[in-house]
Every structure is written in structure tokens, then in C-alpha cells.
Amino acid sequence: MASTEKVAESEDYTIADWEKIWAEYGKEKRPPRKVSEPLLRHWQKLVTEEPSKIFLPLCGQSSDLRWLYDKGHSVVGLDGVASALEAIVLQNDDLGFSKATTVGGTIVYKSSDGRFELHCVDVLEPFVRSLGPFDAVYDYGAYTAIMPSVRQQYVDTVLATLHPRYRYMVEFCHDVSEGCEGPCVISFMTMKKEFGKGKKLEFLETMDCSEEWGVEAFFSTIALVTPASSSEH
């Protein structure tokens, strides 16, 4: 087993690369994705105020957005691939989405009640910092998909969108067998360093995903990041 972070770093994918990936995914005509299991198990840790405004970066075609929306929260999903967001709009046509383009060229979909927004933009664009303030972030698969060379910029950008008493739930992959082609491998030490000082880290669960990935070892941990000065309320 390799313990370094070099063994399974993703390629330096561009938005154009992800567009091709989503195009192939769309051809398979799969059913809508299920709500992610960690969210179902830990959502009460993520949301402590009703209602909350929740950010899902690099959301793809996530069904987590609608699930949180149905619980009464306002949700904002962001992805650089238009086709992924268009699929969400089609799957939730009962919400009466409208489409607009900002002055900067960002495509925005918004439900008729204004509680469900989708933004088609590169997550590293300065514009993203203006989307908040968010009470919470559910980052499932985004942090691990960002290429290491800009991952710190990504974390700083998302943190800049947050309310001072935020709750940030994030997945990261670690202790992965050498040669595994998958998400970036991020050690506990690197994760702590990239989220910076003044944060409280609570590790909610670690899952053994080895069989799913077909390798000897592959572990995924769900962590909750909050300000060190915050307290449960």
C-alpha cells in the first residue's frame, strides 16, 4: 500500500474534458442518481438551522440538491458543464426553472420560488466568491476531483462564500493502493493544512471502498469542518 499522495492523483482535467465525460455518461441513459449515503446519514450534522442556504460545488447531476430543497432549504449547485445542470433542470421540471445569463456570461437556472439555483461556471472564477454567504457546504466528490495544483485555490474560494458560523461537510480519499486510477489521494495532514488554521475537524465516518474500486485498499472519510470558535446550537 502506498502512503503518499502521488499514487492516484487525477489527471489535469479541463472543463472540456468533463464535458466529454458527461456527454458519454448521458448516452448511457442511466436513471437519476440516488441521494448520497453520507448525506442521508449525517445531514443533521450539516444543517443545524432551519432553513439554511447550502452550497454544492461541482454538483454534476447530484440528486442531493433536490433532497435538501425538499427539506425546506435553499440550495445552490455549481458546475462548469452545462449538460449536467440541464439534466437536473429536466429531472425537476415541476420547479419551473427559468434560465438567465449574467453580465459576466454565467448561465444561471433558478426555480420559480428562488430556492433552487444552478450556476454554470468554473468554480475557480472570482465570481463564485459572491454567491454566498452560505450556511453550509456539502462537498461530495468535488474536493477529491480538483487537480492538486489548484486545490488550495479551490478550498479558499469555497471558504470565502461562507457565513462566519458555517458547516462544511467534505469527502476525501486516502490510503489508496498504488496504481489506482481514481480521485486524488489526500492525506489527513494535507486536508488539515489546506483548510487552514482556526478550523475544527470532526471525522464522521471512514468507508472501505476497496471492493468498489477493485483494489487492495481505498478509503474515503467524511469530515465536518467548522470554525474553531463555533459551538453547537
N, C-alpha and C positions, 0 to 999 in steps of 0.2 A: 504494500500500500504506500502511495506517495503522500507526503505531508505538505509539500509545497503547493503554491497556488499556480504553478506553471503547467500543471498536467492537463487541465481541462478548460482552459480559457477559451471563450467563444472567439470565432473569427471576428475581424473588424467589420461587422455588417453595417451597411448603409441603409437608409430608408428604402432605396431602390431594391436592395436585396430582400428586405422584409416584404415589400410589395409583391415580389415574385413568390415568396414563401406563402403569403396569404392567398395569392391567386391560385396556387396549386391546392392549398387547403380547401378553397371554395369549390374547386372542381369535384372534390370527393363527396360533396353534398351530405355532410355529416349533420346530425341533429344539433340543436343548440347546446352549448357546453353546460355542464352541471355547475351548480354553485360550489365553490371550492370548499373542501372539507375543513381546512383550518379556520375559515371564516365561520362556518357553522358551529365549530367547537368553541371558538374564542371571541365571538362578536361582542359579547358583553364586556370584555376587556378593552375592546377597541372603542366602543361607544358608551360613554358614561353620562352624557347629557342628551336629552330629547327635546326637539330634534337636533341633529348635528349636520354639519356640512362636511362631506367626506370626499377625498381626492383619490382616484385610482389611476396612477401613471402607467403608461404603456399598457392600456387595458385590453387591447386586441378586441376579441368578441366576448369578453367576460360577461357571464350571467350574474356576477356578484353585484353589478351596478343596479340591476332591476330588483334584486333581492333586498338590498339596502334601501332602495327607493320605496319599496312596498312596506317597509317598516316605518315609513314616515320621514326619512332623512332626505336631505338634498345631496345629490351626487354629481360629481364632475369626472368624466373619463377623458383621457388624453391618449392619442396615438398618432404616429406620423403616417399611418397607412389608411387612406380614405376608405378603401373597400371593407376593412374590418369594422369601421364605425358605421358604414352604410348598412352592414349586416345587422348591427344592433338596432338601428332605426327600423329596419324591415321587421325584425322579430318583435318589436314593441310598437307596432303601428297604432295601437289603441291609445297611445300617449299624445298623439297629434304633434309630432315633431315638425318644426319649421327649420329652414336652412338659411343661413346668412353668411356673408363674408366680411371680415373686419377690414379696417383700413390697411392693416399690415398684410392682408391676404390669407389670414387664418379662416378656415371653414369651421363654422360653429352650428351644431344642431341643438335645438332647445325644445323641451316638451312644452305643451300648451300652458301648464301650470308653473313653468320656470324652475322646477326642482330637479330636472334631469338634463344635464348638459354634456355634450361631446365636442371636443376640440381636436381638430386635425392639424397638428403642428409638431415640429421637432421639440422634444422635451427639454433640450438644452438652449432653446431660444430664450432671450431675456424676457420676452412677453409672458412666459409661463409664470414668472415670479409675481405677476399682477393678478393671477387668478384667485388668490386667497382673499382673506385668511380662512384656512380650513381648520376645523376642529380635529380632524383625524385623517390619516393616510392608510390605505390598505395596499401594500406593495407586495403583490404575489407574482413573482417571476420577472419583475422589472429590474430590480437591483442586480439580480444574477445574470440578466441578459445584457446589461450595459457593458461595453468594452472597457477593460481596466484603465486605458489611457484617459478616459473622460468620466470614470465612475465617481471620482471626488466632486467633479463639477455637477454631476447629476444629483448627488446627495445634497450638496449645498443649495442647488436650485429648489429641490423639493422642500427642504427645511425652511427656505425663505418664504414659502407660501403659507406657513403655519401660524395659527393663533398661539400666543405665549403658553397656553396650557394644553398643548397638543398631545395627541396619542398617535404614534407611528408604528404600525404593525408591519413587519418585514420578514420575508423569507430569504435565507442564504444557504448555499450548498457548501459542504466541507468534507474532508476525509474521504476523498474520491479516488478510486483506483486509477493508476496511471494508464493513459491511453483512452480514457472515456471521452467520447465526443458529446458534450452537453453544455449546460450552463457554466459560467465562470465559477471557479472554486475560490471561496473567500474564507479565510480563517477567522476565528473568533477575535484574534488580535487585530487583524486588518479591519474587520467590521467595526470594532470599538474605536479604532483610530480614525476611520473615515467619517463616523458620525460625530466625532469630536468630543471635547470636554464638556462638562456640565450636563451630561445625559445619564439617566438611569436606564439600565438594560435589564429587562426581565425575560428570561428564556422560557417560553410557554410549553414547547414540546420539540423533541427531535425525532424525526422519522427515518427509518431504514428503508431507502428506496432502491437498494441494490438489485433486487429481483426485477423491479420495474425497468431499470436501465440495463439489465443484463450484464452486470459487472460484479466483481468481488465485494466492493464497498462503495456506497454512495449514501451520504446522509444529508438531510435537509432539516434545518432548525427554523422555527418561527419565534421571532423575538418582538418584544414590545419596547419601543424607545419612548421615553417621556423626559421632560425637563427634570433635572435632579432635585429642584426645589418644589416640584409639584407633589400633591398628596391626593389620595383617593377622596372623592366627594360624591 
